[in-house]
Amino acid sequence: MRTGPDFASSSVPRHLLRGLLGFGPTAAAVALVPLAGPLVLLVAPLGLIALRGCPVCWTIGLVQTVSRGRLTRSCENGTCTLTRP
C-alpha cells in the first residue's frame, strides 16, 4: 500500500535523462544571464517542467526509482516497517 506522492520514473536511466533535461537548461539560463541578459531566464521554466516542478522533487524521485522493488513498506497497528521483499 502506497501513501503520499510518487515521484519515481519507470527506470533509472529515464530519470537521469529527465534530470539532464531539467538541470541543463535551468543552470544554463542562470549562468548565461551576465552574457545574454535577463531574457535568457525564459528558458528556465522548460527545465522545471522536465524536473516536474522542483529539483527536490526530482531528487526524491531518484531515490524512489533506485529503491523501487528493493524495499517494501508494511504498516500494521500504526507501526510501519521497511523490509526486503
N, C-alpha and C positions, 0 to 999 in steps of 0.2 A: 504494500500500500504506500503510495507516494503522497506527501503533503508538501505544500509550498511550490514555488515556481521551479520550472525545469529549464535550464539554460544550455543543456548539453546539445551537441551535434550528433549526427549518426556515426561519425568516425573522427579520430584524432587528426589525420591529415586534412580533412574537410574543415575542422575547427581552426587549425593553424592557418589554413588558406584564408578563412574569414578574418582572422587576426591580422594577417598581412594586408589584406584589402581594407581593413579598418584603420590600423595604426599607421600605415604608409601615408595615405592622403591626409590624415589628421596631423601627423608630425610634419609632413612637408608643408602644409598650409601654415602652421605656426612658425616653422623655420624660415619660410620664404617671405614673411611679412616685411623684414627690413629691405629686401631686394625688390619685391614686386608690389608692395603696398598692401593696405588692409583688404583690398578686393579679393586677394587670394584666399582669404578666410572663408569664402563661399564654397570652397572645396571640402572644408572640414565636416559639414553635415553628411556628405557621402560616406566618409569614413565611419561616422557614428551610426549610420544605417547598417553598414556591414557588421558593426560590433553589436547590433541590436540594442542600441541606446547608450551604453556606457562601457568604459574599459573594465570596470569592476565586474559587471555582469558577464563580460566575455571571459574574464579570469575564473569566475565561479563556474561558468560553463566548461572551461578547460578541465578543471578539477573533476566536475561531474562526468565529463566524457571519458577521462582516463580511468576513473574509479567504477564506471558502469560495468556491471557484471562481476566485479571483484568483491564487492561488499553488498550485503543485504541488510536492510533496516527492518527490524521487527519490534512492534510495540505491544506489550501486554500489561494490563493493570496499571497503566500510567507510567510505565518504565520502558524506555526504548533502548535497544542494543544493536550494535553493528556486528554481523557475523559473516564469515566467508560461506558462500553457497556450496 
